[in-house]
Amino acid sequence: MVKMERWFRCLSVAFLAASLISVGLAGGVLLDRAVLLRVAPGDTIPPEAEGEFRLMAEAWNTIQRVYVDRDALVAQNLAYGAINGMVDALGDTGHSRFMSPEMVQEQRKLTEGEFEGIGAEVQMRDGQVVIVTPMDGSPALEAGLRPGDIILEVDGASVAGLSLVEVVAQIVGPAGTSVSLTLLDPDTGTTRQVAIVRARITLESVTWQRLPGTGIAHIRITRFSNGAGERLGDVLAQIQQQELDGVILDLRNNPGGLLGEAVTVASHFLQVGNVLLVRNAQGEVTPVPVEPGGWAPQLPLVVLINGGSASASEIVAGAIQDAGRGTLVGETTFGTGTVLSQFPLSDGSALLLAIQEWLTPDGRQIWHEGIAPDIAVPMSVDVVLLRPLAEQAMTADELHSSEDVQLLRALDVLGHSVGQ
């Protein structure tokens, strides 16, 4: 049996540049039984579903017989739309989903930390496509995209009524090409148009900088892609060599990533116990223990979180909070709580299906609840978060005058006012 890699859905979709198949993903039709049997053994059709399969075949055949736009009768599009419709009917919006072969490849690239696009995480909220966060060093960040921005138009065409996948399909494109977005600021009600040149983006999953005028290291994890845990270990080794006094672990606007990387990251700060609990469909709970050999089990720690912290970020934050290992500062996290597994289909497409639910080590449910901070520090989405790369050129005075009040509060918690 092929081993399937477990990972956590980001609750958002990166604007990637590969060509996606443009299909009607709100559909509800399926291949008839004869066509289906070409890719699935007959005994995989449950006897109790014979009537439903027959009904779907009726719909398929009716469309083929009478639909007036004959050019639209593309079998693959209808099949993909039907599969997507089945997954949508599960009600696990934003998590379980169908991926075309192209989307499977792009998801793999995103997990590996390199892809082409504008570099923005988005999600569907109340029927609108909303920017969750622009990625560090991305064209989206340079163009001024902000968390909370609502996408109204792509290249002058309205996206009203389109699915998230359909909107992303309009934005993707090769590196070096441009796309124009019309954005709505929900706080002010104003709109603006932004032109963005797509690029090849290499994500630095872990960056860090000693905050000017302090003995504190600011470590930012942008997402839990391959190697993030190992990279964090290297960073913590450098911090110990420099004999710094504490760490601010910044998980704000981190949409998640791989389960194994989340476990490794949390384990660097913990000595014993569990990182999380996993509950399956039968209600059985399996603990996921701390990995031995963490680099910083005693180093003073504050974790920054906000509404863009999701999935793997919530695992790490919940583990540290339950263990009393550090202080969480910021805002309540997004609230992702399902474990997804990828099930390949015969043509290279795949289903991402929620097969388990994760809990904090103390058994707290995060699904729809999120992780609440120990110290709540709200901050406007208009404020640009301080990032380690930008802090390299900052003075202590510039840091002190920053609008990133969450980071400044974290410094206070660690007993380091700027200039000490």
C-alpha positions as CSV (number, residue, x, y, z in Angstrom):
1,M,0.0,0.0,0.0
2,V,1.4,3.4,-1.0
3,K,2.1,5.5,2.1
4,M,0.0,8.7,2.0
5,E,1.6,11.8,3.4
6,R,-0.5,13.5,6.1
7,W,-0.7,17.2,6.2
8,F,-2.9,20.0,7.3
9,R,-4.9,22.0,4.9
10,C,-3.9,25.7,5.1
11,L,-7.4,27.0,5.1
12,S,-6.3,29.1,2.3
13,V,-5.0,28.7,-1.3
14,A,-1.8,30.2,-2.6
15,F,-2.1,32.0,-5.9
16,L,0.1,29.6,-7.9
17,A,1.2,30.1,-11.5
18,A,0.7,26.7,-13.1
19,S,-2.2,26.3,-15.5
20,L,-5.2,25.0,-13.7
21,I,-8.1,23.2,-15.4
22,S,-11.0,25.7,-15.5
23,V,-14.2,23.6,-14.8
24,G,-17.6,24.2,-13.3
25,L,-16.8,23.0,-9.8
26,A,-20.3,23.7,-8.5
27,G,-21.6,20.9,-10.6
28,G,-23.5,17.8,-9.6
29,V,-23.1,15.3,-12.4
30,L,-21.0,12.2,-12.7
31,L,-19.9,9.7,-15.3
32,D,-22.3,7.0,-16.1
33,R,-21.7,3.5,-14.7
34,A,-20.0,2.2,-17.9
35,V,-17.5,5.0,-18.0
36,L,-16.9,4.8,-14.2
37,L,-16.0,1.1,-14.4
38,R,-13.1,1.9,-16.6
39,V,-11.3,3.5,-13.7
40,A,-12.8,1.6,-10.7
41,P,-13.5,-2.1,-10.2
42,G,-17.2,-2.9,-10.2
43,D,-17.1,-4.2,-6.7
44,T,-16.1,-0.8,-5.4
45,I,-19.7,0.5,-6.1
46,P,-21.6,-0.2,-2.9
47,P,-24.7,-2.2,-3.5
48,E,-26.7,0.3,-1.4
49,A,-25.7,3.1,-3.8
50,E,-26.9,1.5,-7.0
51,G,-29.9,3.8,-7.1
52,E,-27.7,6.9,-6.6
53,F,-25.3,5.8,-9.3
54,R,-28.2,5.2,-11.7
55,L,-29.6,8.7,-10.9
56,M,-26.2,10.3,-11.7
57,A,-26.0,8.4,-14.9
58,E,-29.4,9.7,-15.9
59,A,-28.2,13.3,-15.3
60,W,-25.0,12.6,-17.3
61,N,-26.9,11.1,-20.2
62,T,-29.5,13.9,-20.2
63,I,-26.9,16.6,-20.4
64,Q,-25.1,14.8,-23.2
65,R,-28.4,14.4,-25.2
66,V,-30.0,17.9,-24.9
67,Y,-27.6,20.5,-23.6
68,V,-27.4,23.2,-26.3
69,D,-23.7,24.3,-25.9
70,R,-22.1,21.2,-27.4
71,D,-18.6,22.6,-26.9
72,A,-19.2,22.7,-23.2
73,L,-19.7,18.9,-23.1
74,V,-16.1,18.0,-22.0
75,A,-16.2,14.7,-20.2
76,Q,-13.3,15.6,-17.9
77,N,-14.8,18.9,-16.9
78,L,-18.1,17.2,-16.0
79,A,-16.4,14.5,-14.1
80,Y,-14.2,16.9,-12.1
81,G,-17.2,19.1,-11.4
82,A,-19.2,16.1,-10.1
83,I,-16.3,14.9,-7.9
84,N,-15.9,18.4,-6.4
85,G,-19.7,18.5,-5.8
86,M,-19.5,15.3,-3.9
87,V,-16.8,16.6,-1.7
88,D,-18.6,19.9,-1.2
89,A,-21.7,18.0,-0.1
90,L,-19.7,16.8,2.9
91,G,-19.8,20.3,4.4
92,D,-16.1,20.4,5.3
93,T,-15.8,23.8,3.5
94,G,-12.2,24.9,3.0
95,H,-10.7,21.6,4.1
96,S,-11.7,18.4,2.3
97,R,-11.5,19.1,-1.4
98,F,-10.8,17.7,-4.9
99,M,-7.6,18.6,-6.7
100,S,-6.9,18.3,-10.4
101,P,-3.6,16.8,-11.5
102,E,-2.2,20.3,-11.9
103,M,-3.4,21.3,-8.5
104,V,-1.7,18.2,-7.0
105,Q,1.6,19.2,-8.5
106,E,1.3,22.8,-7.4
107,Q,0.4,21.7,-3.9
108,R,3.5,19.6,-3.8
109,K,5.6,22.6,-4.9
110,L,4.0,24.8,-2.3
111,T,4.8,22.2,0.4
112,E,8.4,22.0,-0.8
113,G,8.6,25.8,-0.5
114,E,9.0,26.9,-4.1
115,F,6.4,27.9,-6.8
116,E,5.4,30.6,-9.2
117,G,2.7,33.1,-8.6
118,I,1.9,36.3,-6.7
119,G,2.4,34.8,-3.3
120,A,-0.8,35.4,-1.4
121,E,-2.9,33.2,0.8
122,V,-6.6,33.5,0.3
123,Q,-9.8,32.0,1.6
124,M,-13.5,32.2,1.0
125,R,-15.5,34.1,3.6
126,D,-19.2,34.7,3.2
127,G,-19.0,34.2,-0.5
128,Q,-16.1,36.6,-1.0
129,V,-12.4,35.8,-1.7
130,V,-10.4,37.4,1.0
131,I,-6.6,37.9,1.4
132,V,-5.4,36.0,4.5
133,T,-1.8,37.2,4.1
134,P,0.8,38.1,1.5
135,M,3.8,35.8,1.8
136,D,7.2,37.2,3.0
137,G,9.2,38.5,0.0
138,S,6.4,38.0,-2.4
139,P,5.1,40.2,-5.3
140,A,1.8,40.4,-3.3
141,L,3.6,41.9,-0.3
142,E,5.6,44.3,-2.4
143,A,2.3,45.4,-4.2
144,G,0.7,46.3,-0.9
145,L,-1.9,43.5,-0.5
146,R,-3.1,43.4,3.1
147,P,-4.9,40.8,5.2
148,G,-8.6,41.3,4.9
149,D,-8.6,42.8,1.4
150,I,-11.5,41.5,-0.6
151,I,-10.9,40.6,-4.3
152,L,-13.7,42.2,-6.4
153,E,-12.2,41.9,-10.0
154,V,-9.4,40.1,-11.8
155,D,-8.1,41.9,-14.9
156,G,-11.3,44.0,-14.8
157,A,-13.7,41.1,-14.7
158,S,-16.0,40.6,-11.7
159,V,-15.4,37.5,-9.6
160,A,-18.9,37.6,-8.0
161,G,-20.4,34.2,-7.8
162,L,-17.2,32.4,-8.7
163,S,-15.8,29.6,-6.5
164,L,-12.4,30.0,-4.8
165,V,-10.8,27.7,-7.3
166,E,-12.2,29.6,-10.2
167,V,-10.9,32.9,-8.9
168,V,-7.4,31.4,-8.3
169,A,-7.5,30.0,-11.9
170,Q,-8.0,33.5,-13.2
171,I,-5.0,34.9,-11.2
172,V,-2.4,32.2,-11.9
173,G,0.1,32.6,-14.7
174,P,3.7,32.3,-15.6
175,A,6.5,34.2,-13.8
176,G,7.1,37.6,-15.5
177,T,3.5,38.1,-16.5
178,S,1.2,40.6,-14.7
179,V,-2.3,40.5,-13.3
180,S,-4.5,43.3,-12.1
181,L,-6.7,43.0,-9.0
182,T,-9.5,45.3,-7.8
183,L,-9.5,45.2,-4.0
184,L,-12.0,46.3,-1.4
185,D,-10.9,47.5,2.0
186,P,-13.7,46.2,4.3
187,D,-12.8,48.7,7.0
188,T,-13.0,51.9,4.9
189,G,-15.2,50.7,2.0
190,T,-12.7,52.1,-0.5
191,T,-11.5,50.2,-3.5
192,R,-8.1,50.2,-5.2
193,Q,-6.6,48.6,-8.3
194,V,-3.2,46.8,-7.9
195,A,-1.0,45.5,-10.8
196,I,1.2,42.6,-9.7
197,V,4.0,40.9,-11.7
198,R,4.0,37.2,-11.0
199,A,7.4,35.7,-10.0
200,R,9.1,32.5,-9.0
201,I,8.9,32.4,-5.2
202,T,11.2,30.5,-2.9
203,L,9.8,30.5,0.6
204,E,12.1,30.8,3.5
205,S,10.2,28.9,6.0
206,V,12.3,30.1,9.0
207,T,14.0,33.4,9.3
208,W,15.4,35.1,12.4
209,Q,17.0,38.3,13.7
210,R,18.3,39.6,17.0
211,L,16.0,42.5,17.8
212,P,18.0,45.7,17.9
213,G,18.8,46.9,21.4
214,T,17.8,43.6,23.0
215,G,19.0,40.2,23.7
216,I,15.9,38.6,22.2
217,A,15.7,36.6,19.0
218,H,12.7,37.1,16.7
219,I,12.1,33.8,14.9
220,R,9.4,33.9,12.2
221,I,8.0,30.7,10.7
222,T,6.1,31.5,7.5
223,R,4.7,28.0,7.0
224,F,5.5,24.4,8.0
225,S,7.0,23.2,4.7
226,N,9.6,20.5,4.3
227,G,12.6,21.1,6.5
228,A,11.1,23.8,8.7
229,G,11.8,21.8,11.9
230,E,15.4,21.1,11.0
231,R,16.0,24.7,9.9
232,L,14.6,25.9,13.3
233,G,17.0,23.6,15.1
234,D,19.9,25.2,13.2
235,V,18.6,28.7,14.2
236,L,18.2,27.8,17.8
237,A,21.8,26.4,17.9
238,Q,23.0,29.8,16.6
239,I,20.9,31.6,19.3
240,Q,22.4,29.5,22.0
241,Q,26.0,30.1,20.7
242,Q,25.2,33.9,20.9
243,E,23.9,33.4,24.5
244,L,20.7,35.3,23.8
245,D,18.1,35.7,26.5
246,G,14.9,34.5,24.9
247,V,12.9,33.8,21.8
248,I,9.8,35.4,20.2
249,L,8.4,32.6,18.0
250,D,6.2,34.4,15.4
251,L,3.4,32.3,13.9
252,R,1.2,35.1,12.8
253,N,-0.4,34.6,9.4
254,N,1.2,31.2,9.2
255,P,-1.5,29.1,7.5
256,G,0.0,25.7,8.4
257,G,1.7,22.9,6.6
258,L,3.0,19.4,7.3
259,L,2.1,17.6,10.5
260,G,5.6,16.2,11.0
261,E,7.2,19.6,10.8
262,A,4.7,21.0,13.4
263,V,5.7,18.1,15.8
264,T,9.4,18.8,15.3
265,V,9.0,22.6,15.8
266,A,7.0,22.1,19.0
267,S,9.5,19.5,20.2
268,H,12.4,21.9,20.1
269,F,10.8,23.8,23.0
270,L,9.3,20.8,25.0
271,Q,11.0,18.0,26.9
272,V,8.2,15.5,27.7
273,G,4.5,14.9,27.1
274,N,2.6,15.2,23.9
275,V,2.4,17.7,21.0
276,L,-1.2,16.9,20.2
277,L,-3.9,14.2,20.3
278,V,-5.5,12.8,17.2
279,R,-9.0,11.5,17.3
280,N,-10.3,9.3,14.5
281,A,-13.8,8.7,13.1
282,Q,-14.4,5.9,15.7
283,G,-13.6,8.3,18.6
284,E,-10.2,6.6,19.3
285,V,-7.6,9.1,20.6
286,T,-3.9,8.6,19.8
287,P,-1.3,10.8,21.4
288,V,1.6,12.2,19.3
289,P,4.5,12.5,21.7
290,V,7.3,15.1,21.9
291,E,10.3,14.1,19.9
292,P,13.5,13.9,21.9
293,G,16.5,16.2,21.4
294,G,14.9,19.6,21.3
295,W,17.3,22.5,21.2
296,A,15.6,25.0,23.5
297,P,13.5,23.3,26.2
298,Q,14.5,26.0,28.8
299,L,14.9,29.2,26.8
300,P,12.3,31.9,27.7
301,L,9.7,31.9,25.1
302,V,6.7,34.0,23.8
303,V,4.6,32.9,20.8
304,L,2.9,35.4,18.6
305,I,-0.4,34.3,17.1
306,N,-3.3,36.0,15.3
307,G,-6.4,35.2,13.2
308,G,-4.2,34.1,10.3
309,S,-2.4,31.4,12.4
310,A,-4.0,28.1,11.4
311,S,-3.6,24.4,11.3
312,A,0.0,23.4,12.2
313,S,0.5,26.8,13.8
314,E,-2.3,26.0,16.2
315,I,-0.8,22.7,17.0
316,V,2.5,24.3,18.1
317,A,0.7,27.1,20.0
318,G,-1.6,24.7,21.7
319,A,1.2,22.4,22.8
320,I,3.3,25.2,24.2
321,Q,0.2,26.7,26.0
322,D,-0.9,23.4,27.5
323,A,2.6,22.6,28.8
324,G,2.9,26.1,30.3
325,R,6.1,26.4,28.4
326,G,5.6,29.9,27.0
327,T,3.2,32.8,26.8
328,L,0.9,33.3,23.9
329,V,0.5,36.9,22.8
330,G,-1.8,38.3,20.1
331,E,-5.2,37.3,18.9
332,T,-7.3,34.0,18.7
333,T,-6.2,31.7,15.9
334,F,-8.3,30.7,13.0
335,G,-9.6,27.3,14.3
336,T,-8.6,24.5,12.0
337,G,-9.1,21.1,13.4
338,T,-9.1,18.3,10.8
339,V,-6.3,16.1,9.6
340,L,-6.3,15.6,5.9
341,S,-5.0,12.7,3.9
342,Q,-4.4,12.7,0.2
343,F,-6.0,9.9,-1.8
344,P,-4.7,9.7,-5.4
345,L,-7.1,9.0,-8.2
346,S,-6.3,7.2,-11.4
347,D,-5.6,10.2,-13.6
348,G,-3.3,12.0,-11.3
349,S,-6.0,14.0,-9.5
350,A,-6.6,13.4,-5.8
351,L,-9.0,13.8,-3.0
352,L,-8.0,15.6,0.2
353,L,-10.3,14.2,2.9
354,A,-10.6,14.9,6.6
355,I,-10.0,11.5,8.3
356,Q,-9.1,12.7,11.8
357,E,-9.5,15.6,14.2
358,W,-6.7,16.9,16.3
359,L,-6.8,18.2,19.9
360,T,-4.4,20.0,22.1
361,P,-2.4,17.7,24.6
362,D,-5.0,18.6,27.3
363,G,-7.8,17.5,25.0
364,R,-9.1,20.9,24.0
365,Q,-10.9,21.1,20.7
366,I,-9.6,23.7,18.3
367,W,-12.0,23.1,15.4
368,H,-14.1,26.3,15.0
369,E,-12.7,27.5,18.4
370,G,-9.1,28.4,17.8
371,I,-6.3,28.9,20.4
372,A,-6.9,32.0,22.5
373,P,-3.8,34.0,23.6
374,D,-2.7,34.3,27.2
375,I,-2.4,38.0,26.6
376,A,-4.8,39.5,24.1
377,V,-3.3,42.3,22.0
378,P,-5.5,43.3,19.1
379,M,-3.9,44.9,16.1
380,S,-5.3,46.5,12.9
381,V,-4.8,44.5,9.7
382,D,-3.4,47.7,8.2
383,V,-0.3,47.4,10.4
384,V,2.6,45.8,8.6
385,L,4.0,43.0,10.8
386,L,7.7,43.3,11.6
387,R,9.8,40.7,9.8
388,P,13.3,39.5,10.6
389,L,14.6,40.5,7.2
390,A,13.4,44.1,7.7
391,E,14.8,44.3,11.3
392,Q,18.4,43.8,10.1
393,A,18.5,47.5,9.2
394,M,16.5,48.8,12.1
395,T,17.7,50.8,15.1
396,A,16.4,50.3,18.6
397,D,14.5,53.6,18.3
398,E,12.8,52.5,15.1
399,L,11.8,49.2,16.8
400,H,10.4,51.1,19.8
401,S,8.3,53.4,17.5
402,S,7.0,50.5,15.5
403,E,3.2,49.9,15.2
404,D,3.7,46.2,15.8
405,V,2.3,46.3,19.3
406,Q,2.1,42.6,19.5
407,L,5.9,42.2,19.1
408,L,6.6,45.0,21.5
409,R,4.3,43.4,24.1
410,A,6.2,40.1,23.6
411,L,9.4,41.9,24.4
412,D,7.8,43.3,27.6
413,V,6.7,39.8,28.6
414,L,10.3,38.6,28.3
415,G,11.5,41.5,30.4
416,H,13.3,43.3,27.6
417,S,12.3,46.8,26.9
418,V,13.9,48.2,23.7
419,G,17.3,49.7,24.5
420,Q,18.2,47.4,27.4
